[in-house]
Amino acid sequence: MVIWINGAFGAGKTTAAYELHRRLTPSFVYDPEQAGFFLRQNMPQACRTADFQDMALWRTFTYQMLRELHGTYEGTLIVPMTLVNPAYYEEIIQRLTDEGVPVAHCILCASRETILKRLRRRNLGMLGREAFAVEAIERCLAFFGSGVPGIRIETDRMTVNQIVDRIGEACALALSPDRRGALARNMDRLRVAVRHIR
């Protein structure tokens, strides 16, 4: 199974993905953003786009990679990635579904105020580095409100563990209990956040 965790930039996708990974064995977090960074670093400036999702090669690679992993890996694939262009959704998620790959499209929904609060928190109160994410909020909210198929999870008043439990319940997953203390849990989440600073 592929669990695609969608949501606005700053909605908590990566945190939820790695918490789900800790509680689900076997599972693997596949981050398509890494492919986008690779393409940017290995293409001439003239061939790059402002958003790597606009590169047809990124969309093809993401689809092919998930198709290949689904056929060779016995565990659950967890994909934290904002995807709000309807055409790109069709090219990747809908195509995988049409070809028989079980994809659970989980949408982490949140208000504009909550998203801004989370973006500030992950940048120590400064939104200057999050111009792209802030500009994309309305586009994301419009896409998620358009009736796109998926498991909608209203996260404004939910903890990370509650979000993960909701994903597990919706996808009929047998999740291990989280036995970490608060300090260990917070340190684990901080390490994930530091690894994903852009």
PyMOL commands that set and color helices and strands:
alter all, ss='L'
color gray80, all
select helices_A, chain A and resi 13-23+32-41+45-47+52-54+56-72+86-98+112-122+128-144+160-170+182-195
alter helices_A, ss='H'
color red, helices_A
select strands_A, chain A and resi 2-7+27-29+76-80+103-109+151-154
alter strands_A, ss='S'
color yellow, strands_A
deselect
rebuild
show_as cartoon
